[in-house]
Amino acid sequence: MKCIAVYTNDFEVFSDIYEKVISTPLAENEEKEIEGVMVSESGDVPEHYIERMRAKLDVVVMKVREKDITILQHGEVFEIFIPENENVVH
């Protein structure tokens, strides 16, 4: 799964830029600033990472069912996990 990290702990800010984040093309390990928030393409993440993070008490798990996207919030970061076969609009 492809992982995009969004460096904010503010859900409202994350929610406001979410669509821009997933529609912005990023190369692996590339960082960009979107509306004042740093965003980074973190490369491929194994499925067991998501399962391990779900088990932690300080991690919030969100799911975008129609796109099979998983979002984890922990600390100062939101991590967006997009399946490799998902066609994200660019």
GUVEXVO-461386 format. One line per 8 residues: number of its first residue (from 1); their letters; for each residue x, y, z of N, C-alpha, C, O. Coordinates in steps of 0.2 Angstrom, whole numbers. Layout:
N
NUM) a) X Y Z X Y Z X Y Z X Y Z; ...
***
This chain:
90
1) mkciavyt) 4 -6 0 0 0 0 4 6 0 10 6 3; 2 11 -4 6 18 -4 4 22 2 -2 22 4; 9 25 5 7 29 11 9 36 10 14 38 8; 4 41 12 5 48 12 5 50 19 -1 49 22; 10 54 21 10 57 28 8 64 28 10 68 23; 3 66 32 1 73 32 3 75 39 0 73 44; 7 80 40 10 82 46 6 88 49 7 94 49; 0 86 53 -4 90 57 -7 86 62 -9 80 61
9) ndfevfsd) -9 89 67 -13 85 72 -20 88 73 -24 86 77; -22 92 68 -28 96 68 -33 92 63 -32 93 57; -38 89 65 -42 85 61 -46 90 56 -47 88 50; -48 96 58 -51 100 53 -47 102 48 -49 103 42; -40 104 49 -36 106 44 -35 100 39 -35 101 33; -34 94 42 -33 88 38 -39 87 33 -38 86 27; -45 87 36 -51 86 32 -52 91 27 -54 90 21; -50 98 28 -50 103 23 -45 101 17 -47 103 11
17) iyekvist) -40 98 18 -35 97 12 -35 90 10 -31 89 5; -38 86 13 -38 78 11 -39 77 3 -35 74 1; -44 80 0 -45 79 -7 -39 81 -11 -37 78 -16; -36 87 -9 -30 90 -13 -24 85 -12 -20 84 -16; -23 82 -6 -18 78 -4 -18 72 -9 -13 70 -12; -24 68 -9 -24 62 -13 -24 63 -20 -23 59 -24; -26 69 -22 -25 71 -30 -19 74 -32 -18 75 -38; -14 75 -27 -8 78 -29 -3 73 -30 -1 68 -26
25) plaeneek) 0 73 -37 5 67 -38 11 69 -34 14 74 -34; 14 63 -31 20 64 -27 24 58 -29 22 52 -30; 31 59 -30 36 54 -31 37 51 -24 36 54 -19; 40 45 -24 42 42 -18 47 46 -14 52 49 -17; 45 47 -8 49 51 -3 49 59 -5 53 62 -2; 45 61 -9 44 68 -11 40 71 -5 35 68 -3; 42 77 -4 38 82 1 35 88 -3 39 90 -7; 29 90 -1 26 96 -3 22 99 2 20 96 7
33) eiegvmvs) 21 106 1 17 109 6 11 111 3 10 113 -3; 5 109 6 -1 110 4 -5 114 9 -6 112 14; -7 120 7 -10 125 11 -7 125 18 -10 126 23; 0 126 18 4 127 24 5 121 28 8 121 33; 3 115 26 4 108 29 9 104 25 8 103 19; 14 101 28 19 97 25 16 90 23 13 87 28; 17 88 17 14 81 15 20 77 12 24 80 8; 20 71 14 26 67 11 23 60 9 19 57 12
41) esgdvpeh) 26 58 3 25 52 0 30 47 3 36 48 2; 27 42 7 32 38 11 33 31 8 36 27 12; 31 30 2 33 24 -1 28 18 1 22 20 4; 30 12 -1 25 6 1 26 4 8 31 4 11; 20 2 11 20 0 18 17 -7 18 11 -8 15; 20 -12 21 17 -18 22 10 -18 26 9 -14 30; 6 -23 24 -1 -23 27 0 -24 35 -4 -21 38; 5 -28 37 5 -29 44 7 -23 48 5 -22 54
49) yiermrak) 10 -17 45 11 -11 48 4 -8 51 3 -6 56; -1 -8 46 -7 -5 48 -11 -9 53 -13 -6 58; -10 -16 53 -13 -20 58 -10 -19 65 -13 -19 70; -3 -18 65 1 -17 71 -1 -10 74 -2 -9 80; -2 -5 70 -4 2 72 -11 2 75 -13 5 80; -16 -2 72 -23 -2 74 -23 -5 81 -28 -3 85; -19 -9 83 -19 -12 90 -17 -7 95 -18 -8 101; -14 -1 93 -12 4 98 -17 8 101 -22 10 97
57) ldvvvmkv) -17 10 107 -23 14 110 -23 21 108 -28 24 108; -17 24 106 -17 31 104 -17 32 97 -16 37 94; -20 27 93 -21 28 86 -28 28 84 -32 23 86; -30 33 80 -37 33 78 -37 30 71 -33 32 66; -41 26 69 -42 23 63 -48 25 59 -54 25 62; -47 27 53 -53 29 49 -53 26 42 -47 24 40; -59 24 39 -59 21 33 -63 24 28 -69 27 30; -61 25 22 -65 28 16 -67 21 12 -63 19 8
65) rekditil) -73 19 14 -75 12 11 -75 12 3 -73 7 0; -78 17 0 -79 17 -7 -72 17 -11 -72 15 -17; -67 19 -8 -60 19 -11 -55 14 -8 -49 14 -10; -57 11 -2 -53 6 1 -47 9 4 -41 7 4; -48 16 6 -42 20 9 -43 19 17 -48 20 19; -37 18 20 -37 18 27 -33 24 29 -28 26 26; -35 28 35 -32 34 37 -30 32 45 -35 30 49; -24 33 47 -22 32 54 -20 39 56 -17 43 53
73) qhgevfei) -22 41 62 -20 47 65 -17 45 72 -20 42 76; -11 48 73 -7 47 79 -2 52 80 1 54 75; -1 55 86 3 60 87 2 66 83 -4 69 82; 7 69 79 6 75 75 5 73 67 7 77 63; 3 67 66 3 65 59 -3 61 57 -6 57 61; -6 62 51 -11 57 48 -7 53 43 -4 56 39; -9 47 43 -6 43 37 -11 40 33 -16 37 36; -11 41 26 -16 39 22 -13 33 18 -8 34 15
81) fipenenv) -17 27 18 -15 21 15 -19 20 9 -25 19 10; -16 20 3 -20 19 -3 -18 13 -6 -12 12 -8; -22 8 -8 -20 2 -11 -17 4 -18 -19 8 -21; -12 0 -20 -8 1 -26 -13 1 -32 -11 4 -37; -18 -3 -32 -23 -4 -38 -28 2 -38 -32 2 -43; -28 6 -33 -33 12 -33 -31 17 -38 -25 19 -38; -35 19 -42 -34 25 -46 -36 31 -43 -42 33 -42; -31 35 -41 -32 41 -38 -32 47 -44 -27 46 -48
89) vh) -36 51 -44 -37 56 -49 -31 61 -48 -30 64 -43; -27 62 -54 -21 67 -54 -23 73 -58 -19 77 -59
***
